[in-house]
Amino acid sequence: MDTFTPRIALVGDRSPNVRAHVRIPSLLAALAERDRLVLDAYWIPTEEADGALDGFDAIWLVPGSPYRSLAGAIAAARTARERNIPFLGTCGGFQHALLEYARNVCGLDSADHTEYPSATGDPLIAPLACSLVGHEGAVRVTAGSLARRILGAERTVERYHCSYGLSQESIEVLRERGMRFSGADENGEIRIAELPDHPFYLATLFQPELAGDGSRAHPIIRAFAAAAHATRTVTA
């Protein structure tokens, strides 16, 4: 890799049993071949994420919750947010990005993720009314948002593999402190979140890794790669 190739951290506990993890190498290859967006990617286990992300041009908090280290996943989202590093959080990454924001920006110290056996606090991330494991669903995207600019449409159909999402009771406090919820399903359940004042900070409950046959990167993944390149060009 030359000095202008962005280094990205794939934060997650890599497993051949997680379909998104299996897809990611082919998606990175597709980005290089089809889009000329070459990325130097490194897998970072969640236990190592806190303190291991210096020097990366972008951070992708990949699916696979519950992670082996909740603290490590939160540290990855916080590092990207505070250092203005391009960030993509998908599925579990979405959940933990919101948890990080609730605790460290909104002051909700007791906010918790109920998928973890150790959870004793307030359920910011809670079981969905209906599991989305293996499901597809429509998402309505807010005009003027980063997500809308990337997707180029007010409605998209996406694939899921999750059973947990943002508690409806927590939406307003996060919104009041600057989190923008830019995508929701037909029932108004939050599916996309972003930070408008950040160079690129986008989180989706759905898994763009699962779009199509894996031979072409989803527009959100492509936009994340482009943001990593933009950051690398500025800092190189």
C-alpha positions as CSV (number, residue, x, y, z in Angstrom):
1,M,0.0,0.0,0.0
2,D,1.3,3.5,-0.8
3,T,1.3,6.4,1.6
4,F,-2.0,7.7,0.2
5,T,-4.0,4.5,0.8
6,P,-6.4,5.1,3.7
7,R,-6.0,2.8,6.7
8,I,-9.3,1.7,8.1
9,A,-10.1,-0.2,11.3
10,L,-12.7,-2.9,11.1
11,V,-13.7,-3.1,14.7
12,G,-15.5,-6.3,15.6
13,D,-14.9,-9.9,16.7
14,R,-14.3,-11.5,13.3
15,S,-16.1,-14.8,12.8
16,P,-16.8,-17.1,9.9
17,N,-20.3,-17.5,11.3
18,V,-21.2,-13.8,10.8
19,R,-22.3,-13.4,7.2
20,A,-21.4,-9.7,7.1
21,H,-17.8,-10.5,8.2
22,V,-17.6,-13.1,5.4
23,R,-18.8,-10.5,2.9
24,I,-16.5,-7.6,3.8
25,P,-13.3,-8.9,2.0
26,S,-15.2,-9.2,-1.3
27,L,-16.7,-5.7,-0.7
28,L,-13.3,-4.2,-0.2
29,A,-12.1,-5.9,-3.4
30,A,-15.1,-4.5,-5.2
31,L,-14.4,-1.0,-4.0
32,A,-10.9,-1.3,-5.3
33,E,-11.8,-2.8,-8.7
34,R,-15.0,-1.1,-9.5
35,D,-14.7,2.2,-7.7
36,R,-10.9,2.7,-7.5
37,L,-11.3,3.2,-3.8
38,V,-8.5,1.1,-2.3
39,L,-8.5,0.6,1.4
40,D,-5.8,-0.8,3.7
41,A,-8.1,-2.6,6.2
42,Y,-7.2,-4.1,9.6
43,W,-9.5,-6.2,11.8
44,I,-9.4,-4.9,15.4
45,P,-11.0,-7.2,18.1
46,T,-13.2,-5.2,20.4
47,E,-11.1,-6.1,23.4
48,E,-8.2,-4.2,21.7
49,A,-10.1,-1.3,20.4
50,D,-9.7,1.1,23.3
51,G,-6.2,2.6,22.6
52,A,-5.5,0.7,19.4
53,L,-7.1,3.1,16.9
54,D,-4.3,5.7,16.5
55,G,-3.3,6.3,12.9
56,F,-6.4,5.1,11.3
57,D,-8.2,7.2,8.7
58,A,-11.6,5.7,9.2
59,I,-13.4,3.3,11.6
60,W,-16.1,0.8,10.7
61,L,-17.8,-0.8,13.7
62,V,-19.1,-3.9,12.0
63,P,-21.9,-6.3,13.0
64,G,-21.6,-9.0,15.5
65,S,-23.2,-7.9,18.7
66,P,-23.1,-8.7,21.5
67,Y,-19.4,-8.0,21.2
68,R,-16.8,-9.6,23.4
69,S,-16.1,-6.1,24.8
70,L,-18.9,-3.6,25.0
71,A,-16.4,-1.0,26.3
72,G,-14.2,-1.5,23.3
73,A,-17.1,-1.1,20.9
74,I,-18.1,2.1,22.7
75,A,-14.5,3.3,22.6
76,A,-14.4,2.9,18.8
77,A,-17.4,5.1,18.3
78,R,-16.2,7.7,20.7
79,T,-12.7,7.8,19.1
80,A,-14.3,8.5,15.7
81,R,-16.7,11.0,17.0
82,E,-14.2,13.0,19.1
83,R,-11.4,13.0,16.5
84,N,-13.6,13.7,13.5
85,I,-12.6,10.4,11.9
86,P,-15.0,9.0,9.3
87,F,-17.2,6.4,11.0
88,L,-19.6,3.8,9.8
89,G,-21.6,1.7,12.3
90,T,-23.7,-1.2,11.0
91,C,-26.2,-3.2,13.0
92,G,-24.4,-3.7,16.3
93,G,-22.3,-0.7,15.3
94,F,-25.4,1.4,15.1
95,Q,-26.6,0.2,18.5
96,H,-23.2,0.9,20.2
97,A,-22.7,4.3,18.5
98,L,-26.0,5.4,20.0
99,L,-25.1,4.0,23.4
100,E,-21.8,5.9,23.3
101,Y,-23.6,9.1,22.4
102,A,-26.1,8.7,25.1
103,R,-23.5,8.1,27.8
104,N,-20.8,10.6,26.8
105,V,-22.8,13.4,25.1
106,C,-26.2,13.2,26.7
107,G,-25.1,12.4,30.2
108,L,-27.2,9.3,30.4
109,D,-24.6,7.4,32.4
110,S,-27.0,4.5,33.2
111,A,-28.0,3.9,29.5
112,D,-27.5,0.3,28.7
113,H,-27.7,-2.4,26.0
114,T,-30.0,-5.2,27.2
115,E,-28.5,-7.8,25.0
116,Y,-25.6,-8.1,27.4
117,P,-26.2,-10.3,30.5
118,S,-24.4,-7.7,32.6
119,A,-26.9,-4.9,31.7
120,T,-28.4,-3.4,34.8
121,G,-29.1,0.2,33.7
122,D,-31.8,1.9,31.6
123,P,-32.6,0.1,28.4
124,L,-31.4,2.5,25.6
125,I,-31.0,-0.5,23.3
126,A,-33.8,-2.9,23.8
127,P,-35.5,-5.9,22.0
128,L,-37.4,-5.0,18.9
129,A,-41.1,-5.7,19.0
130,C,-40.5,-8.1,16.1
131,S,-37.1,-9.6,15.4
132,L,-35.5,-8.5,12.1
133,V,-33.2,-11.5,11.7
134,G,-33.2,-12.5,8.1
135,H,-35.8,-9.8,7.1
136,E,-35.9,-7.1,4.5
137,G,-37.7,-3.8,5.1
138,A,-38.4,-0.4,3.6
139,V,-36.6,2.6,5.1
140,R,-37.8,6.2,4.5
141,V,-34.9,8.6,4.3
142,T,-35.0,12.2,5.4
143,A,-34.6,14.9,2.8
144,G,-31.4,17.0,3.2
145,S,-29.6,14.3,5.2
146,L,-26.3,12.7,4.5
147,A,-28.1,9.4,4.1
148,R,-30.4,10.9,1.5
149,R,-27.5,12.4,-0.5
150,I,-25.8,9.0,-0.5
151,L,-28.8,6.9,-1.4
152,G,-30.4,9.4,-3.7
153,A,-33.9,8.3,-2.9
154,E,-36.6,8.9,-0.3
155,R,-37.2,5.2,0.1
156,T,-34.9,2.2,0.1
157,V,-35.3,-1.5,0.9
158,E,-32.6,-3.0,3.2
159,R,-31.6,-6.3,4.8
160,Y,-31.4,-6.9,8.5
161,H,-30.0,-9.4,10.9
162,C,-30.9,-8.1,14.4
163,S,-33.3,-8.3,17.3
164,Y,-32.4,-5.1,19.1
165,G,-32.9,-1.4,18.4
166,L,-33.2,2.1,19.9
167,S,-35.8,2.4,22.6
168,Q,-38.5,4.9,21.5
169,E,-38.3,6.6,24.9
170,S,-34.7,7.6,24.2
171,I,-35.1,9.3,20.8
172,E,-35.9,12.9,21.9
173,V,-33.0,13.3,24.4
174,L,-30.5,12.1,21.7
175,R,-32.1,14.3,19.1
176,E,-32.0,17.4,21.4
177,R,-28.2,16.9,21.9
178,G,-27.5,16.8,18.1
179,M,-28.0,13.3,16.9
180,R,-30.0,13.3,13.6
181,F,-32.3,10.4,12.9
182,S,-32.4,10.3,9.1
183,G,-34.1,7.0,8.3
184,A,-37.1,5.1,9.8
185,D,-39.2,2.2,8.8
186,E,-42.9,2.4,7.9
187,N,-43.8,2.4,11.5
188,G,-41.4,5.2,12.4
189,E,-38.9,3.0,14.1
190,I,-35.3,4.5,13.8
191,R,-33.1,2.8,11.2
192,I,-30.4,5.4,10.4
193,A,-28.6,8.0,12.6
194,E,-25.9,10.5,11.7
195,L,-24.1,13.5,13.1
196,P,-24.5,16.6,10.9
197,D,-21.4,18.5,12.2
198,H,-19.1,15.5,11.7
199,P,-17.1,14.9,8.4
200,F,-18.8,11.5,8.0
201,Y,-20.6,9.8,10.9
202,L,-23.3,7.4,9.8
203,A,-24.9,4.4,11.5
204,T,-27.5,2.0,10.2
205,L,-29.5,-0.7,12.0
206,F,-29.7,-2.6,8.7
207,Q,-26.6,-4.3,7.2
208,P,-25.5,-2.8,3.9
209,E,-22.9,-5.6,3.8
210,L,-25.8,-8.0,2.8
211,A,-27.0,-6.0,-0.2
212,G,-26.9,-7.8,-3.5
213,D,-24.6,-10.7,-4.1
214,G,-21.5,-9.1,-2.6
215,S,-19.9,-8.2,-5.9
216,R,-20.6,-4.5,-5.6
217,A,-20.5,-2.3,-2.5
218,H,-23.7,-0.7,-1.2
219,P,-23.7,3.1,-1.7
220,I,-23.3,3.7,2.0
221,I,-20.1,1.6,2.1
222,R,-18.9,3.3,-1.0
223,A,-19.5,6.7,0.5
224,F,-17.7,5.7,3.7
225,A,-14.7,4.6,1.6
226,A,-14.7,7.9,-0.3
227,A,-14.8,9.8,3.0
228,A,-11.7,7.8,4.2
229,H,-9.9,8.8,1.0
230,A,-10.9,12.4,1.4
231,T,-9.5,12.4,5.0
232,R,-6.3,10.7,3.9
233,T,-5.8,13.2,1.1
234,V,-6.1,16.1,3.5
235,T,-3.8,14.6,6.1
236,A,-1.2,13.0,3.9
